[in-house]
């Protein structure tokens, strides 16, 4: 019997965080300069993951080395993958897009495909600037460690605690298949909504046509915490190639991982389980969110969930 490889943690860290006002994945949150990413990697290693693949841009390589890699060097097995605007994009699309003024790559699925050659085992995907909680890594790590894995998974979170008082947020709204809400539930769909906020006690998304869609506080949403078998890349590449053909010439088009995952479900290419975890998500969509995140990490450290210095 072939040896089962430990799952891989894939970190989406190439984005510029325009609303935050800078490279939020490099903002310090811990007393020893730790960024949110440090806590994610620490939690993943405690939960059975064996390697980390960081997806970044060449333009932030030196800063990333100084801010993140310098602390984990020799303590964490990692590889780097690079997402650039012209990565995996046909020459005719690149020639056209340079005339539009576009400088950004094509979103989260594009980023994941840029790391494809470094992923040879079941893997989880996370955002570099989100905190998902140890319990979430534990349930996803256990799922990805199963032999002969043929399904994917997501750890969804309740919508309301993922909102920001400072402005709108984008979330993948998950619809679960009919049945009890437990670890055996499967996703029926993921709908990417990009302008969700809470006003006067009501949570709603403002649709592109200006209409509102109200949402319940306990609506399960994707925070880009997915798990996949490596076989998924064949279908993801098909989806992305079609996206680039149809929308690649647009100045601001983005290929979202939740939308691609919804496509997998709808076409019955892959079933996605919704795994339950008693984890609190938090992140920093805006600069004003940072102070609360620091306090939460301090409380978890005092509680003993993390050592005072993560990487001794």
Residue pairs with C-beta under 8 A, 6 or more apart in sequence:
4 145
4 147
5 50
5 120
5 121
5 122
6 48
6 49
6 50
6 51
6 121
6 145
7 48
7 49
7 50
7 121
7 122
7 123
7 124
7 140
7 141
7 144
7 145
7 227
8 49
8 50
8 51
8 52
8 53
8 119
8 120
8 121
8 122
8 123
8 124
9 40
9 41
9 44
9 49
9 51
9 52
9 53
9 123
9 124
9 126
10 52
10 53
10 55
10 112
10 115
10 119
10 123
10 124
10 125
10 126
11 37
11 40
11 41
11 52
11 53
11 54
11 55
11 126
11 127
11 128
12 55
12 108
12 111
12 112
12 125
12 126
12 127
12 128
12 224
13 25
13 37
13 54
13 55
13 56
13 64
13 128
14 55
14 56
14 57
14 60
14 82
14 83
14 105
14 111
15 25
15 128
16 22
16 23
16 104
17 23
17 24
17 25
17 129
19 167
19 285
19 286
20 129
20 284
20 285
20 286
20 287
21 287
23 60
23 63
24 129
24 284
25 35
25 36
25 37
25 128
25 129
26 35
26 60
26 63
26 64
26 67
26 68
27 35
27 36
27 284
27 290
28 34
28 35
29 35
29 36
29 39
29 290
29 293
29 294
29 297
30 38
30 39
30 297
30 301
30 310
31 308
32 71
32 308
32 309
32 310
33 67
33 71
34 71
34 310
35 67
35 68
35 128
36 128
36 129
36 130
36 131
36 283
36 284
36 293
37 68
37 128
37 129
38 68
38 71
38 72
38 310
38 311
39 131
39 297
39 306
39 310
40 126
40 128
40 130
40 131
40 132
40 137
41 52
41 72
41 76
42 306
42 310
42 311
43 132
43 133
43 134
43 137
44 52
44 124
44 137
44 141
45 76
46 134
46 137
47 134
47 137
47 138
47 140
47 141
47 142
48 141
48 142
48 145
49 124
49 137
49 141
50 77
50 121
51 77
51 78
51 79
51 121
52 76
52 77
52 78
52 79
53 78
53 79
53 80
53 81
53 115
53 118
53 119
53 123
54 64
54 68
54 78
54 79
54 80
54 81
54 128
55 80
55 81
55 82
55 83
55 111
55 112
55 114
55 115
56 64
56 80
56 81
56 82
56 83
57 82
57 83
57 84
57 105
58 82
58 84
61 80
69 78
71 310
71 311
72 78
72 311
75 311
79 118
81 114
81 115
81 117
81 118
82 114
83 105
83 110
83 111
83 114
84 105
84 114
85 94
85 97
85 102
85 103
85 104
85 105
85 106
86 94
87 105
87 110
87 114
88 110
88 113
88 114
88 240
89 97
89 106
89 244
89 248
90 244
90 248
93 244
93 248
93 249
96 249
97 248
97 249
97 251
100 249
100 251
101 251
102 251
102 252
104 252
104 254
105 111
106 240
106 243
106 244
106 248
106 253
106 254
106 255
107 254
107 255
107 256
107 257
108 125
108 224
108 254
108 255
108 256
108 257
109 236
109 239
109 240
109 243
109 255
109 256
109 257
109 259
109 260
110 240
110 255
112 125
112 236
112 257
113 233
113 236
113 237
113 240
116 233
116 237
119 230
119 233
120 230
121 230
122 144
122 145
122 149
122 227
122 228
122 229
122 230
123 144
123 227
123 228
123 230
124 137
124 140
124 141
124 144
124 225
124 226
124 227
125 224
125 225
125 226
125 227
125 228
125 257
126 132
126 224
126 225
127 223
127 224
127 283
129 283
129 284
130 223
130 224
130 225
130 281
130 282
130 283
131 281
131 282
131 283
131 293
131 296
131 297
132 155
132 223
132 225
132 279
132 281
133 277
133 279
133 280
133 281
134 279
134 305
135 277
135 278
135 279
136 155
136 225
136 277
136 279
138 277
139 155
139 183
139 275
139 276
139 277
140 153
140 155
140 225
140 227
140 275
140 277
143 149
143 153
143 227
143 273
143 275
144 153
144 227
149 229
150 229
150 231
151 229
151 270
151 271
151 272
151 273
152 226
152 227
152 228
152 229
152 232
152 261
152 264
152 270
152 271
152 272
152 273
153 226
153 227
153 272
153 273
153 274
153 275
154 174
154 187
154 190
154 222
154 225
154 226
154 227
154 261
154 272
154 273
154 274
154 275
155 223
155 225
155 274
155 275
155 276
155 277
155 279
156 174
156 220
156 221
156 222
156 223
156 274
157 220
157 221
157 223
157 279
157 281
158 217
158 218
158 219
158 220
158 221
159 171
159 173
159 196
159 203
159 215
159 216
159 217
159 218
159 219
159 220
159 221
160 198
160 203
160 217
160 218
161 280
161 281
161 282
162 169
162 171
162 221
162 223
162 281
162 283
163 169
163 196
163 197
163 198
163 203
164 285
164 286
164 289
165 288
166 285
166 286
166 288
166 289
167 197
167 285
167 286
168 194
168 195
168 196
168 197
168 206
169 196
169 197
169 285
170 192
170 193
170 194
170 195
170 196
171 192
171 193
171 196
171 221
171 222
171 223
172 190
172 191
172 192
172 193
172 221
172 222
172 224
172 256
172 258
172 259
172 261
173 190
173 191
173 192
173 193
173 205
173 215
173 219
173 220
173 221
173 222
174 187
174 189
174 190
174 219
174 220
174 221
174 222
174 274
175 187
175 188
175 189
175 190
175 191
176 185
176 186
176 187
176 188
176 220
176 274
177 185
177 186
177 187
177 188
179 185
181 276
182 276
183 273
183 274
183 275
183 276
184 273
185 273
185 274
186 271
186 272
186 273
186 274
187 261
187 265
187 272
187 273
187 274
188 265
189 262
189 265
189 266
190 222
190 258
190 259
190 261
190 262
190 265
191 262
192 256
192 258
192 259
192 262
193 205
193 213
193 215
194 205
195 205
195 206
195 207
196 203
196 204
196 205
196 215
197 203
197 204
197 206
198 204
202 214
203 214
203 215
203 216
203 217
203 219
204 212
204 213
204 214
204 215
205 212
205 213
205 215
206 212
207 213
220 274
222 258
222 261
223 281
223 283
224 257
224 258
226 257
226 261
226 272
228 270
232 264
232 270
235 264
235 267
235 269
235 270
236 260
236 264
239 255
239 260
239 263
239 264
240 255
240 260
243 253
243 255
244 255
247 253
247 255
261 272
263 269
264 270
264 272
265 271
265 272
280 296
282 289
282 292
282 293
282 296
283 289
283 293
284 290
284 293
297 306
300 306
301 307
301 308
